[in-house]
Amino acid sequence: MHSAKSLTFCRFQKTSSSSGFNVLDGLSDGSHSYYGTGFLNKQCGMTIENPTNVDFGTWRCSVGTRKLVAANMEEQPPIQALISTTSSVHSETDVGRIAYEHEDTSTIFIRVDHPFTLHCRKDTINLRYCWFLHPNGTQYTPVVGQNETNSHDFWYEGESLQSGDCGITFRRATNDDAGEWTCHMGARNTYGVEIADKINVKVTGALAANRKNITTKIGDTVHLFCHTSNGNKPVEYCRFLSPQFTGIHIHTTITEENAIDGNYYFTPGKDLSQGDCSLTIKSVRQQDIGSWSCAALIIDTIMEASDDIYLSYETE
């Protein structure tokens, strides 16, 4: 990237990454180094030694600038550009079959009568278009520039098609939106079968159980997991009600080492700040079989949200 203004910094960051590389002439971390003839020549570039698959995709180049204003050098807003890098190696099997980006189907929880967003991404491809297939067979193609203020029922959501980002937001969720959706992505300079991702949509209340029915065995470890719908919304507290009508106030500080009654603790890897309300039963007992409920108060709301989970067991 080149600028007619004086350069103050040169930075590269993958659009899918939370961190980047600040490159300076003469410095290298062994894999990433400055490329160009120097800041004095107003050039910003980066060399990646021995690139791997994680290096291919869309990068954002950011250049800090300053210019002479009334005899003073003043900082200017950074200049940015998107750069797509792709591998020159292609497989003949990429054409003529459905290319699913992920083998596993992701699951999202959306709240009935509220807006919801579906999202998929292909970092290594500059997209020309994307579209979504509803479980009932209806096709939706989000258009960049449409939004909720334009009286549209749906619109594009994401950084840009150029960065491989495909998303769609709908104004209102209904129970009919539940089921398996498919996101289709068409590359700008490649023709053939579209890349696709599957998204399992569950229409719920404000708090939703990941699995409504769980089958286990006496003595097994089981996780009862609920999560906020429409994204990760922090919760003030998390509680469960057992089939024996015993209330359990659970928190991330309750671990296997200090489990309640030696058997109930907050599921490792879950977090109240991420909208998780989760209980692990270390060893399922007969009294645990039956209907459980999870409940939580979502921050900035006044009504507690809840859902039900039924735990059953199979005999040997």
N, C-alpha and C positions, 0 to 999 in steps of 0.2 A: 504494500500500500504506500502511495506517495502523496505528499501534501506540499503546497506552495508556502505554507506557513512554517515557522520554526517548531521543531518537535521537542516535547518534554518527556514523553514516555511512549512505549510501544508494548501493547499487550494483546495476547491471543487467548481465547477461551472457547471450549466446545459449548455449543448452545445447550447441550444436555448435561453440562457439568456445573457444579457450584463454585469451582475454582479455576484459575487460569494460570498463564505464564507471562510474567513481566520480563521482557528480553532486553538486554543491553549488549552493546558491541563488546566482544571479547569475553563474555560470560556464557557458561554452559552448565547444565546440570547432568551432562553425560548423554542426554537424549534430545534435549531441546536447546537450541542456541540461536543467537541473532543472525539474521541473513540480510545483507545489503551492504551499502558502502558507507553507512554511518548516519547518525542523526543530522550532522552538519549538511549532508547531502539530501536531507529530508526523505529518508527511506526507512520503512518499517517492514521487517519480514522475519520469518522464523523457519529454521531448519529442524526437521524431525528425523533423527537417525534411526534406521531400522524400524519403520512404522509397522504397527500391528493393527488388527481389526478395530481396536478401540480408538485408534487415531483417525480413522476414516469417518467422515460426517461433515456437519456444518460447523464452521468456526466463526466467531465474531472477532474481527480485528478492531482494536480501539487505539486511537492515536491522540495523545495530548498535544495541544498546540498553543502557541502564543504569537502575537504579532505586535508591531510597533503602532501605538496609538498616541498621538500628540507627544512624541518624544519619549513615551514610556512603553515598556514591554508589558502587555497585559495578557493574562491567561484567557484562553478561548474555550468554548465548549468542545469536548472531545469529538473527533470525527470517527464514525464507525462504518464498517462494511461487513457483509457476510460472504464467506468463502467456503465452497463445498469441495471436499476432497473425496475421491472414490478410488477403489482398487481397480487396477487394469485387468484383474483376473476374474473371469466370468465362467460359470458352470453351464454346460449345455442343458442340464436338468432344470435350470431356472425358468425355461420357457416350456409351456405346455402343461403346467400343473399349478394348482393353487398354492401360492407361497405364503404360508402363515408365518407371521413374524415371531409369534410365541406359540409353543405347543399347548401350554396351559391357558385355559380361558379365565381371564380376570373377572372378578365379581365386584360390582359397585351397588351401593344402597342409595336409592333416591326417595325423596319424601313426596307423597301424593299431594297434588295441588301446588307444588313449588317448582321453580325453575330447576333444571338439571343439565349437567354437561357430560358428554361422552368424549373420550380422548384416546388417540393412538399416535404413535410416532415412529418414524424411520430415519434415524440420524444420518445415515449414509446417503440419503437420496434427496435431491431437489425435486419437490413434488409439483406437478402441473395442476393436479386436482385431487380431491378426495370426496368420498360419499359414504353414507351409512345405510345399511339395510335393516329395516325394522323387523321384529319377529313376525309381523303379519304380511311381510313382503313389500311394503312401501319403501321407496328409495328417497333419501334426503341428501341433497348436495348443498353444503354450506357455502355461502358466497361471502368473500371478504368485503367488508364495508357495510353489510347489513348488521343491524343491532336492535336491541329492544326498543329504541326510540323511533325506529322506522316502521313500527306496527307489523313486524314480521313475527311469525310463530317460532322461527328458529334462525340462527345466524352462526357464522364462523367464530370459533374461539381458539386462540393459540397465538404463537409468536409470528409465524409466517409459513406459508407453504414452502418457500425457498429453504427454510431450515428443517424441513421434514416434519413439521408440526401440524397435525390434523385434529381439529376438535369441533364440536358442534354443541350449541346450547339451545335448549328448548324452553319456551316460556312457561310451560305448565306440564307437570307429570300426571298421568292417569294410570289406573290399574292395568290398562291395556298395554302399557309400555313395558311391562315385565316380560322377561324372556331373553333369548339369545340374539343379540345384535351382531352385525358384522361391519367393521370399518374397512373400506377399500381405498387403496392409495395408488395413484397413477404417477409414475416417474416422468420427469420432463423430457429426458433424452433417451429413454428406453421404452421399447414397445414389446408387448406380450401380455402375459397373464399378470393381473394386478396383485400387489402385495396386500394381504388381508390380516386382520386381527379380530378375534372374537371377544365380545364383552357380554357377560351375563349380568342382566339388570334385575334387581329386586326392588319392587315398590313397597315402601314400608312407612312406618311412622318416624318420629324424630330419632328413635333409638331402635336398632334392629339386631336380632340374633343372626349370627353368621350361619348357623344350622339350627333349624327349628326342631328337628327330631334327631336324636343321637342314640345309637344302639351300642351298648358296651357290655362288659362282663364284670361280675363281682370281683373286686380286687384290682381291676384295671385303673389306670390313671386317665382322666378325661378332662377336657377343657370346655367350659361354658363361656362362649365369647359373644359379646354384643358390642356394637359400634354405632357412632352417630351417622345418620344419613346425610347425603349431600356434602361429603368432605369431612376432614378431621377437625371437629369442634371440641375444644377442651371441656371437660366436665368437672363440676364442683365436687361431686362425690359419686361413688358407685356402691350399690348394694344388691344383694340377692335374697330371695325368699325360697326356702327349701320346700319339698313336698310335705314336710312335717310342720310347716308354718314357722320355721326358725329363721329369723332375720340375721343376715350376715353382712356387716359393714366391712367392705374390703378396700385395701389401699396398696399402693406399690411397695410400701414398707413391710407388708406382710409377705414374707418369703417362706420357702419350704422349711427353713431352719426354725422359724417362729410361727409356724402354721396354726391357724385357729383350730382348737380341738385336735391338734396334731395332724389335721387332714385337709384343711382348706387354706389356700393362699392365692395371692394375685399372680396371674399367669406371667412368667418371665418373658421379656421382650415386648410386653404391652405397656401403654402409658396413658394415664388419665389426660395429659395435655394433648394427646393425639386423638382423643375421643373414644378410647378403649375402656370398656367395662368388662373385665374378664376374671373368671374364677376357675382355678384348677383344683380338682378333687384328686388327692394323691392316691387314694385307694377307695374305689366305689364300694359302698356298703348297701345293704338292703334298704335302709332308711333313705338312701339318696335317690332311689328309683321313683320316678313320677314327674310331676309338673313343677318346674322351676320358673321363676321370673327374675329378670334383671331390670334394674331401674337406676336412673342417673338424672342429675340436674345439670343440664347444659348451661354453661356460663352465658350470661346475658339473656336468659329466659326465666320465666317465672313458674312454668309448669313442668313438673317431673315427667320424664319420658320413660317408657318401659316396653318390654316385649317378653314373650314366653318361650321356654325351651322344654321339650319333653324328653326325659331320659328313660330309656327302656333297657332291658338286659336280655341277653340270649343265654340259654342254658348250654352246658357242655354237651 
